[in-house]
Every structure is written in C-alpha cells, then in structure tokens.
C-alpha cells in the first residue's frame, strides 16, 4: 500500500513539472501563418444630386381610398372580422413626380414564408407571379402622363398570415418617392399611385 501511495505522489509531482505556467502576464499568442480574412464592407452609397427646382419631399395627392376601392370587379370586398385586420385592400398613397420612369422594388418584410404576389399597372398584369424573398426584387416602368396606379395583389399568405412585404419606389434620379410596407390577405391588393405631371 505504501508503494502505491508513493507511486501516485511521485507521478503527481512529476506531472506538475511538465505543466505550463504563465509568466506574470507576459503571455503572447502564436501568430497564424495564414492572414485572417477581413470582412469586406461595401462602400456607402451616396445619394444622387437633387435638382433644386424639384421639392425635397414628394407631393402627396389626397385620394379617398373608399372611392378607389369601390370597383368590386377589380378589388375584393373587405371581410375583416374581430381580431383579423388584413382582409382588406390597403392604400399606400398617391405621389406627384416629374420622372419619366420609376423603379419599384419589394421583398418579404418579415419571415420569408413563401408569400407570392401579382403586380398590376393601370389594371393590367405586368408580373403574373412573384415569390417574395429576403432580397429586393423589382421592375422599372415608364410613367404615362397623369395617373399610374400600381397594385400588388396577394396570391397567398405564405405559412404565416398575412402577406407582408416591404417596398420602395424610386424616381429616375434614384430619389426615394415612397418606402413602406403592406399587410394584406389573399386576394386583396395594396395600391400606390404615381401621378406624372
């Protein structure tokens, strides 16, 4: 028994001699032979120069959404019930622009859950089916003089109701006309109007 105890103590003391001890904070890490890859930061976008003749904020037209959505052949009737607010068409605003073209971009605003939309311009389909993803998708349109009505129709609500999206509308200089979100149920439309002077 004494021999076993002596052997354990001897092994314990000898292992302590091989243990690495830090010398009063003078520890220096070993440098890697391969350089670290640094995260590439994209350059900051500079906003386009604005024409001093144009107003800084877009001019908003006053349009009554009830009048806009009264066409029951094109717009589905509201069917909200208590606790469910998205079974209705959504008015996103009407804006005056001097631009000849406009760029419209959209993406899923929340969890990417399979939301799909159809895009209409002046009640004509321009995008029959678009799946909303995390990155912006979009299109460019030539604006006609007068009213240009863009409708985003929810084809489904994905796996989490309602159909949600973030959208941005730009003029031909890259200036944001409007940026917001919509939350609509299947078959309902979110509508924005661009009025070209």
TAVEN-V105947 format. One record per residue. N is the residue number from 1. RES is the residue in one small letter. PSI is psi in whole degrees, 0 to 359 (* if undefined). Layout:
N_RES_PSI ; N_RES_PSI
This chain:
1_x_320 ; 2_x_324 ; 3_x_320 ; 4_x_316 ; 5_x_316 ; 6_x_318 ; 7_x_317 ; 8_x_316 ; 9_x_318 ; 10_x_315 ; 11_x_318 ; 12_x_316 ; 13_x_322 ; 14_x_324 ; 15_x_327 ; 16_x_327 ; 17_x_334 ; 18_x_351 ; 19_x_144 ; 20_x_130 ; 21_x_144 ; 22_x_143 ; 23_x_91 ; 24_x_55 ; 25_x_12 ; 26_x_26 ; 27_x_134 ; 28_x_127 ; 29_x_154 ; 30_x_129 ; 31_x_142 ; 32_x_144 ; 33_x_334 ; 34_x_134 ; 35_x_147 ; 36_x_142 ; 37_x_125 ; 38_x_147 ; 39_x_131 ; 40_x_122 ; 41_x_122 ; 42_x_151 ; 43_x_149 ; 44_x_138 ; 45_x_135 ; 46_x_133 ; 47_x_147 ; 48_x_153 ; 49_x_138 ; 50_x_146 ; 51_x_125 ; 52_x_341 ; 53_x_338 ; 54_x_145 ; 55_x_151 ; 56_x_320 ; 57_x_142 ; 58_x_148 ; 59_x_129 ; 60_x_128 ; 61_x_147 ; 62_x_108 ; 63_x_134 ; 64_x_116 ; 65_x_329 ; 66_x_320 ; 67_x_321 ; 68_x_318 ; 69_x_9 ; 70_x_347 ; 71_x_94 ; 72_x_351 ; 73_x_334 ; 74_x_324 ; 75_x_130 ; 76_x_143 ; 77_x_148 ; 78_x_139 ; 79_x_38 ; 80_x_143 ; 81_x_171 ; 82_x_126 ; 83_x_348 ; 84_x_114 ; 85_x_353 ; 86_x_5 ; 87_x_68 ; 88_x_161 ; 89_x_150 ; 90_x_127 ; 91_x_122 ; 92_x_356 ; 93_x_166 ; 94_x_130 ; 95_x_141 ; 96_x_138 ; 97_x_154 ; 98_x_3 ; 99_x_148 ; 100_x_332 ; 101_x_163 ; 102_x_143 ; 103_x_129 ; 104_x_128 ; 105_x_150 ; 106_x_157 ; 107_x_168 ; 108_x_130 ; 109_x_336 ; 110_x_228 ; 111_x_130 ; 112_x_104 ; 113_x_17 ; 114_x_18 ; 115_x_139 ; 116_x_146 ; 117_x_163 ; 118_x_139 ; 119_x_132 ; 120_x_144 ; 121_x_117 ; 122_x_45 ; 123_x_26 ; 124_x_134 ; 125_x_128 ; 126_x_338 ; 127_x_103 ; 128_x_325 ; 129_x_122 ; 130_x_128 ; 131_x_126 ; 132_x_129 ; 133_x_186 ; 134_x_336 ; 135_x_154 ; 136_x_136 ; 137_x_165 ; 138_x_194 ; 139_x_165 ; 140_x_138 ; 141_x_150 ; 142_x_125 ; 143_x_134 ; 144_x_154 ; 145_x_134 ; 146_x_213 ; 147_x_132 ; 148_x_107 ; 149_x_123 ; 150_x_124 ; 151_x_132 ; 152_x_110 ; 153_x_129 ; 154_x_116 ; 155_x_336 ; 156_x_184 ; 157_x_13 ; 158_x_202 ; 159_x_352 ; 160_x_116 ; 161_x_151 ; 162_x_191 ; 163_x_116 ; 164_x_143 ; 165_x_151 ; 166_x_137 ; 167_x_158 ; 168_x_140 ; 169_x_127 ; 170_x_151 ; 171_x_185 ; 172_x_353 ; 173_x_358 ; 174_x_3 ; 175_x_137 ; 176_x_123 ; 177_x_315 ; 178_x_146 ; 179_x_125 ; 180_x_203 ; 181_x_160 ; 182_x_155 ; 183_x_98 ; 184_x_157 ; 185_x_171 ; 186_x_130 ; 187_x_348 ; 188_x_162 ; 189_x_146 ; 190_x_128 ; 191_x_133 ; 192_x_144 ; 193_x_130 ; 194_x_120 ; 195_x_113 ; 196_x_123 ; 197_x_*
